[in-house]
């Protein structure tokens, strides 16, 4: 999962975990966590609980 999550570095993404979701730019991916920059600040998400990562669609 870590290697796949690294493909989204620097991209605006929606991350789904449990029954919730977070949206922001992935700034760092480590062994067990993703650092996400959101409008409210930084969030640290555990990779073991993430079920889906999707690049946020931008209007063109």
C-alpha positions as CSV (number, residue, x, y, z in Angstrom):
1,X,0.0,0.0,0.0
2,X,2.9,2.4,0.8
3,X,4.3,2.1,-2.7
4,X,0.9,2.7,-4.3
5,X,0.3,5.7,-2.0
6,X,3.5,7.3,-3.1
7,X,2.0,7.7,-6.6
8,X,-0.3,10.4,-5.2
9,X,2.5,12.5,-3.6
10,X,1.8,16.2,-4.2
11,X,-1.7,15.6,-5.5
12,X,-5.0,16.7,-4.1
13,X,-6.8,13.5,-3.0
14,X,-9.7,12.1,-1.2
15,X,-8.7,9.4,1.3
16,X,-11.4,7.0,2.6
17,X,-11.0,5.2,5.9
18,X,-13.5,3.4,8.1
19,X,-16.7,5.4,7.7
20,X,-15.1,8.7,7.1
21,X,-13.0,10.6,4.6
22,X,-10.3,13.3,4.4
23,X,-9.4,15.6,1.5
24,X,-6.1,17.4,0.9
25,X,-2.7,17.2,-0.6
26,X,-0.5,14.2,0.3
27,X,2.8,15.6,1.4
28,X,4.6,12.6,2.8
29,X,4.2,8.8,2.8
30,X,6.1,6.7,5.4
31,X,6.0,3.0,6.4
32,X,2.7,3.2,8.3
33,X,1.3,6.7,7.7
34,X,0.4,9.4,5.3
35,X,0.8,13.1,6.0
36,X,-2.1,15.1,4.5
37,X,-2.2,18.9,4.2
38,X,-5.8,20.1,4.6
39,X,-7.5,23.4,4.9
40,X,-7.4,23.1,8.7
41,X,-3.8,22.0,8.9
42,X,-1.9,18.8,8.8
43,X,-3.4,15.3,9.4
44,X,-1.6,12.0,10.0
45,X,-3.5,9.0,8.7
46,X,-2.6,5.4,9.5
47,X,-2.1,3.4,6.2
48,X,-3.5,0.2,7.8
49,X,-7.0,1.8,8.0
50,X,-7.1,3.4,4.6
51,X,-9.5,1.6,2.2
52,X,-9.3,3.9,-0.9
53,X,-7.2,6.8,-2.3
54,X,-8.7,8.8,-5.1
55,X,-7.2,11.9,-6.9
56,X,-9.7,14.8,-6.4
57,X,-11.2,15.7,-9.8
58,X,-10.4,19.2,-10.9
59,X,-12.7,21.2,-13.1
60,X,-11.3,21.8,-16.6
